[in-house]
Amino acid sequence: MPPPDSDPPRSPAPPQPPGMDDTTWLDVIHKMDEVYSQLVHDEIELEKKNVELEQSQQFIFSVLSAMSDVLLVCTTSGEIEETNAALCELVGRADEDLRGTSLFDLLADSDSVARARTVLLNASPTRLGEAVELNLKGALGECVPVDANCTPRIASSGRRLGTVFVARPTAEIKRAYQELRAAHEALKKTQQQLLHSEKMASLGRLVAGVAHELNNPISFVLGNVHALSRYSDRLRTYIAAVHAGEGDQALAHLRAQLRIEHLLSDLPSLIEGTLEGAQRTADIVNGLRRFSAMDPEERKPVDLNQVVDRAIHWVAKGSPRPFTVEWHAGAPCMVMGSAGQLQQVVMNLIQNGLDAASGAMSEGPRLWIDAATEGGMVLLHVRDNGPGIAPESLTRIFDPFFTTKPIGKGTGLGLSISYGIVEQHGGALSARNHPAGGAEFTVQLPLAA
């Protein structure tokens, strides 16, 4: 028996394979650890990619579900691959029922089938897509017209995989168009009302001057009518004597007493003067009526020189204080437009110039107006001797409701409306501070052909 304190006998170590030692085994174990670590890392990355893929799928699904437009994706043969909630609701079928079926089964008539087939068979479709009108079968079997945009679906290799249809029911488009048209008409009506309101404001400033302007011809007509009334009494007396058979001597005496010869020679000038005064009154009234009326859209040849003459005349009649205007009409400057609207523009510019120059106490308000043609355009310049326009106001001078006048003295619409009128006539209205002082407004209008 072996002694009690002695170790038990050990089995001999297995023999190592030829060429293998401890270092080699350590390398193998190290490589196995690296492979295992790479597998763990790859598994983590795969899990992250799966999560990202799932999030992307959920995002795409939420976008497709939120789309109000109808979406349908099909192969080149017309087999449905993808739809969205809007299409399913429109046709009354679930997504799983639509997948794998034919696009043509959703179309309501043969014309729609033919148009869809033409799109699918197009060998060289544009990436921007093409518009086509289709009729779909609704959930209740009704015909639902849609306006579809068809774009090709291309693989990374460049091969065409199918077609994407994005459509919207035409009724919705028509409703949106009608709402847009109604809003446009309302805007036009409001703009016309603003234009008319500003015109009435300009017309109100002329009332006092118009009363004075009408007083002269009307007084002239009244004076002539009174003279004609007296002359008619004399003629009635003389004719009564003739019918009574008075003698020649008595008639001659009566003729001299009643001044019949002077009466007969004076009648033509009285009648002519009365007609002239009445015509002058009619011209004043017609001019006011043309200015205050809602102008039609028609355009006629207009001499801008005459427009300036009338504008100066009316502003002068309505101005509470005198002013000086340097204006000499030259050759006719013919433009195509509305005489009333152009007169409103010029009157606004003249009135603004007078308001700006009202503080020039040394020489009083003064305006310089000139018109010239240049490069197929008529250039009308209106300059005043006021303080000019502040630099911060130059960029806003034509904005609606912008005014530098005190509260209650201006609406801020005159220049804005004038700007719009000139633009409608194919021209431009600009403002600057003149080097010699004061503000200068320039109206550019194309010459009439």
C-alpha positions in Angstrom: 0.0 0.0 0.0 1.2 3.4 -0.7 2.0 5.7 2.1 -1.1 7.8 3.3 0.5 11.2 2.6 1.5 10.4 -0.9 -0.5 11.9 -4.0 -2.6 9.5 -6.1 -1.0 8.6 -9.3 -1.8 10.9 -12.3 -2.8 9.7 -15.7 -0.4 10.7 -18.4 -1.3 13.9 -20.5 -2.8 13.2 -24.0 -0.2 13.5 -26.6 -0.3 16.8 -28.6 -1.0 16.6 -32.4 2.2 16.9 -34.4 3.1 20.7 -35.0 0.7 21.9 -32.2 1.9 23.7 -29.1 0.4 26.0 -26.5 0.9 29.1 -28.5 -1.1 27.7 -31.4 -4.0 26.7 -29.1 -4.0 30.2 -27.7 -4.3 31.6 -31.2 -7.2 29.3 -32.0 -9.0 30.4 -28.8 -8.4 34.0 -29.6 -9.8 33.6 -33.1 -12.8 31.9 -31.8 -13.4 34.8 -29.4 -13.1 37.3 -32.3 -15.6 35.3 -34.4 -18.0 35.1 -31.5 -17.7 38.9 -30.8 -18.3 39.6 -34.5 -21.4 37.4 -34.5 -22.7 39.2 -31.4 -22.0 42.6 -33.1 -23.6 41.5 -36.3 -26.7 40.2 -34.4 -27.0 43.6 -32.6 -26.7 45.5 -35.9 -29.2 43.2 -37.5 -31.7 43.9 -34.7 -31.1 47.7 -35.2 -31.7 47.3 -38.9 -34.9 45.4 -38.3 -36.1 48.1 -35.9 -35.3 50.8 -38.5 -36.9 48.8 -41.2 -40.0 48.3 -39.1 -40.1 52.0 -38.3 -39.7 52.9 -42.0 -42.5 50.5 -42.9 -44.7 52.1 -40.2 -43.9 55.6 -41.5 -44.7 54.6 -45.1 -47.9 53.0 -44.0 -49.0 56.0 -41.9 -48.2 58.3 -44.9 -50.3 56.1 -47.3 -53.1 55.9 -44.8 -53.1 59.7 -44.3 -53.2 60.5 -48.0 -56.5 61.9 -49.2 -55.6 61.2 -52.8 -56.2 57.7 -54.2 -52.9 55.7 -54.6 -52.6 52.5 -56.7 -49.3 50.7 -57.6 -49.5 48.0 -60.3 -47.2 45.9 -62.4 -46.6 46.5 -66.1 -49.5 44.0 -66.8 -51.9 45.9 -64.5 -51.7 43.6 -61.4 -52.3 45.6 -58.3 -49.4 45.5 -55.8 -50.1 48.3 -53.4 -53.1 50.6 -52.5 -54.0 53.1 -49.8 -56.9 53.7 -47.4 -58.4 56.4 -49.7 -58.7 53.9 -52.6 -60.1 51.2 -50.4 -62.7 53.5 -49.0 -63.6 54.8 -52.5 -64.1 51.4 -54.1 -65.5 49.7 -50.9 -62.9 46.9 -50.9 -60.2 45.9 -48.4 -56.5 46.1 -49.3 -56.0 42.4 -49.1 -58.9 41.9 -51.5 -57.3 44.3 -54.0 -53.8 42.9 -54.0 -53.2 40.6 -56.9 -56.3 41.6 -58.8 -56.3 43.5 -62.1 -56.5 47.3 -62.3 -59.0 47.0 -65.1 -61.5 45.4 -62.7 -61.8 48.8 -60.9 -62.6 50.8 -64.0 -66.2 51.6 -64.8 -66.2 51.8 -68.6 -64.3 50.7 -71.7 -62.9 54.1 -72.4 -61.2 54.2 -69.0 -59.8 50.7 -69.6 -58.4 51.8 -73.0 -56.8 54.9 -71.5 -55.2 52.9 -68.6 -54.0 50.3 -71.0 -52.3 53.0 -73.2 -50.5 54.3 -70.1 -49.3 50.8 -69.1 -48.1 49.9 -72.7 -46.2 53.2 -73.1 -42.7 52.1 -73.9 -41.0 55.4 -73.1 -43.0 57.1 -70.3 -41.8 60.4 -68.8 -40.7 60.4 -65.2 -42.8 63.5 -64.7 -45.8 61.4 -65.4 -48.9 62.0 -67.6 -52.4 63.0 -66.7 -55.3 60.8 -67.6 -59.0 60.9 -66.7 -60.5 57.6 -65.4 -63.8 56.4 -64.1 -63.7 54.1 -61.1 -66.4 51.8 -59.8 -67.5 53.4 -56.5 -68.4 51.5 -53.3 -72.1 51.6 -54.3 -71.5 50.7 -57.9 -71.6 54.3 -59.1 -69.2 55.9 -61.5 -66.6 58.1 -59.8 -64.5 60.3 -62.2 -61.0 60.9 -61.1 -58.1 62.9 -62.5 -55.0 60.6 -62.3 -51.3 61.3 -62.6 -49.4 58.2 -63.9 -45.7 57.9 -63.3 -43.5 54.9 -64.1 -41.9 52.8 -61.3 -38.3 52.2 -62.3 -35.9 49.7 -60.7 -32.2 50.5 -59.8 -31.2 48.7 -63.0 -33.3 51.0 -65.1 -36.0 48.4 -65.9 -39.6 49.5 -65.6 -41.4 47.6 -62.8 -44.8 49.1 -63.2 -46.9 52.3 -62.8 -48.0 54.4 -59.9 -51.4 56.0 -60.1 -52.2 59.0 -57.9 -55.7 60.3 -58.4 -58.2 62.7 -56.9 -61.9 62.7 -57.6 -62.8 65.3 -60.1 -65.8 66.5 -58.1 -63.4 67.7 -55.3 -61.2 69.5 -57.9 -64.3 71.2 -59.4 -65.5 72.2 -55.9 -62.0 73.7 -55.1 -62.0 75.5 -58.4 -65.5 76.9 -57.8 -64.4 78.1 -54.4 -61.3 79.7 -55.9 -63.3 81.3 -58.6 -65.9 82.7 -56.1 -63.0 84.1 -54.0 -61.5 85.7 -57.1 -64.8 87.3 -58.0 -65.3 88.6 -54.5 -61.8 90.0 -54.6 -62.5 91.7 -57.9 -65.8 93.1 -56.6 -64.1 94.4 -53.5 -61.3 96.0 -55.6 -63.9 97.7 -57.8 -65.7 99.0 -54.7 -62.4 100.4 -53.3 -61.7 102.0 -56.7 -65.2 103.6 -56.7 -64.9 104.7 -53.1 -61.6 106.5 -53.8 -63.1 108.0 -56.9 -66.1 109.3 -54.9 -63.7 110.8 -52.3 -61.9 112.6 -55.1 -65.2 113.7 -56.5 -66.3 115.1 -53.1 -63.3 117.4 -53.1 -64.6 119.0 -56.3 -68.1 119.8 -55.2 -67.4 123.4 -54.3 -65.4 124.0 -57.5 -68.1 122.4 -59.6 -70.8 124.7 -58.1 -68.7 127.7 -59.1 -68.0 126.2 -62.5 -71.7 125.6 -63.2 -72.7 129.0 -61.9 -71.2 130.9 -64.9 -72.9 129.2 -67.8 -76.2 128.8 -65.9 -76.2 132.6 -65.0 -75.4 133.4 -68.7 -78.3 131.2 -69.8 -80.7 132.7 -67.3 -79.7 136.3 -68.4 -80.3 135.4 -72.0 -83.6 133.8 -71.3 -84.8 136.9 -69.4 -83.8 139.0 -72.4 -85.6 136.6 -74.8 -88.7 136.9 -72.6 -88.7 140.7 -72.9 -88.2 140.5 -76.6 -91.1 138.1 -77.0 -93.4 140.5 -75.2 -92.4 143.3 -77.6 -92.9 141.1 -80.6 -96.3 140.0 -79.3 -97.3 143.7 -78.9 -96.1 144.5 -82.4 -97.8 141.5 -84.1 -101.0 142.3 -82.3 -100.9 145.8 -83.8 -100.3 144.4 -87.2 -103.3 142.0 -86.9 -105.4 144.9 -85.7 -104.9 146.7 -89.0 -103.0 149.7 -87.7 -101.8 152.2 -90.3 -98.3 152.3 -91.6 -97.4 155.4 -89.7 -98.6 154.0 -86.4 -96.8 150.7 -87.1 -93.6 152.6 -87.9 -93.9 154.6 -84.7 -94.6 151.4 -82.7 -91.7 149.6 -84.4 -89.3 152.4 -83.4 -90.8 152.6 -79.9 -90.3 148.8 -79.3 -86.9 148.8 -81.0 -87.9 145.9 -83.2 -84.9 146.3 -85.5 -82.4 146.1 -82.6 -84.4 143.1 -81.2 -84.2 141.2 -84.5 -80.5 141.8 -84.8 -79.9 140.8 -81.2 -81.9 137.5 -81.3 -79.3 135.4 -83.1 -76.5 136.2 -80.6 -78.9 135.6 -77.7 -79.9 132.2 -79.0 -76.3 131.3 -79.8 -75.1 132.3 -76.4 -78.0 130.4 -74.7 -77.1 127.3 -76.6 -73.4 127.7 -75.8 -74.1 128.1 -72.1 -76.4 125.1 -72.1 -73.8 123.0 -73.9 -71.1 124.1 -71.5 -73.3 123.0 -68.6 -74.0 119.7 -70.3 -70.3 119.2 -70.9 -69.5 119.8 -67.2 -72.2 117.4 -66.0 -71.2 114.7 -68.5 -67.5 115.1 -67.5 -68.5 114.6 -63.8 -70.7 111.6 -64.8 -67.9 110.0 -66.8 -65.5 110.4 -63.9 -67.8 109.1 -61.2 -69.3 106.2 -63.2 -68.0 102.7 -62.9 -65.7 102.4 -65.9 -66.2 99.5 -68.3 -63.4 97.2 -69.3 -63.1 98.5 -72.8 -60.1 100.4 -73.9 -60.1 103.3 -76.3 -57.4 105.7 -77.7 -57.0 108.5 -75.2 -54.9 111.7 -75.5 -53.0 112.0 -72.3 -52.6 115.7 -72.8 -56.4 116.2 -72.6 -56.5 114.0 -69.5 -53.9 116.2 -67.8 -55.8 119.4 -68.9 -59.1 118.1 -67.4 -57.4 116.9 -64.2 -55.7 120.3 -63.6 -59.0 122.1 -64.3 -61.0 120.0 -61.8 -58.4 120.0 -59.0 -58.0 123.8 -59.4 -61.8 124.2 -59.1 -61.9 122.1 -55.9 -58.7 123.5 -54.3 -59.3 125.9 -51.3 -56.1 127.9 -52.2 -54.5 128.9 -55.5 -51.4 127.0 -56.8 -49.1 127.3 -59.8 -48.8 124.6 -62.4 -46.0 124.6 -65.0 -47.6 122.5 -67.8 -47.5 123.0 -71.6 -49.3 120.4 -73.7 -47.2 119.3 -76.6 -47.9 116.9 -79.4 -50.8 114.4 -78.8 -49.7 111.4 -76.6 -52.1 108.7 -77.5 -52.5 105.7 -75.2 -55.0 102.9 -75.0 -57.1 103.0 -71.9 -60.0 104.3 -69.9 -60.1 108.1 -69.9 -61.9 108.2 -66.5 -59.5 105.9 -64.8 -56.4 107.7 -66.2 -58.0 111.0 -65.1 -58.4 109.6 -61.6 -54.6 108.7 -61.6 -53.5 112.1 -62.7 -55.9 113.9 -60.3 -54.5 111.8 -57.4 -51.0 112.7 -58.3 -51.8 116.4 -58.6 -53.8 116.4 -55.4 -51.0 114.6 -53.5 -48.5 117.0 -54.8 -50.6 120.0 -53.6 -51.0 118.4 -50.2 -47.2 117.8 -49.9 -46.4 121.3 -51.1 -49.0 123.1 -48.9 -46.2 124.0 -46.4 -44.2 125.9 -49.0 -45.0 129.3 -47.7 -42.4 131.3 -49.6 -43.8 130.8 -53.1 -46.9 128.7 -52.4 -47.7 125.3 -53.8 -46.1 124.7 -57.2 -46.2 121.8 -59.6 -44.2 120.9 -62.7 -46.0 118.5 -65.2 -44.5 117.3 -68.5 -45.2 114.5 -70.9 -42.9 113.0 -73.5 -42.6 109.9 -75.6 -39.6 107.6 -75.4 -39.0 104.1 -76.8 -42.7 103.4 -77.5 -43.7 104.7 -74.1 -45.4 107.9 -72.8 -43.6 109.3 -69.7 -45.7 111.6 -67.6 -43.8 113.4 -64.7 -45.5 115.2 -61.8 -43.2 117.0 -59.5 -44.0 119.3 -56.5 -42.0 121.8 -54.4 -42.7 120.0 -51.1 -40.2 118.4 -48.7 -40.0 115.1 -50.6 -40.6 111.6 -49.4 -38.9 110.1 -46.4 -36.5 107.3 -47.4 -38.3 104.8 -45.1 -41.6 105.7 -46.9 -40.3 105.3 -50.4 -40.6 101.5 -50.3 -44.1 101.6 -48.9 -45.6 104.6 -50.7 -47.8 102.4 -52.9 -48.9 100.0 -50.2 -52.7 99.9 -49.5 -53.8 102.1 -46.5 -50.3 103.5 -46.1 -50.3 107.3 -45.7 -48.1 110.0 -44.2 -51.0 112.4 -43.8 -52.6 113.1 -40.4 -55.5 110.9 -39.3 -58.7 111.9 -41.1 -56.8 113.6 -44.0 -56.2 110.6 -46.1 -57.3 107.0 -46.7 -54.0 105.6 -48.0 -55.8 104.2 -51.0 -55.2 106.9 -53.7 -51.6 105.9 -54.7 -52.3 102.2 -54.3 -55.3 102.3 -56.6 -53.5 104.5 -59.0 -50.6 102.0 -59.1 -53.1 99.2 -59.9 -54.8 101.3 -62.6 -51.5 102.0 -64.4 -50.5 98.3 -64.2 -53.9 97.3 -65.7 -53.1 99.7 -68.6 -49.7 97.9 -69.2 -47.6 100.6 -67.6 -45.8 101.4 -64.4 -46.0 104.1 -61.7 -42.8 105.0 -59.7 -41.8 107.6 -57.2 -38.5 109.3 -56.2 -37.1 112.4 -54.7 -36.1 114.9 -57.4 -32.6 116.3 -57.2 -33.9 119.8 -57.3 -36.2 119.1 -54.4 -39.7 117.7 -53.8 -41.2 114.4 -54.8 -41.6 113.3 -58.4 -44.0 110.6 -59.7 -43.6 109.1 -63.1 -46.3 107.3 -65.1 -45.2 105.1 -67.9 -47.8 104.0 -70.4 -47.4 102.2 -73.8 -48.1 104.3 -76.9 -51.3 103.4 -78.7 -50.5 101.5 -81.9 
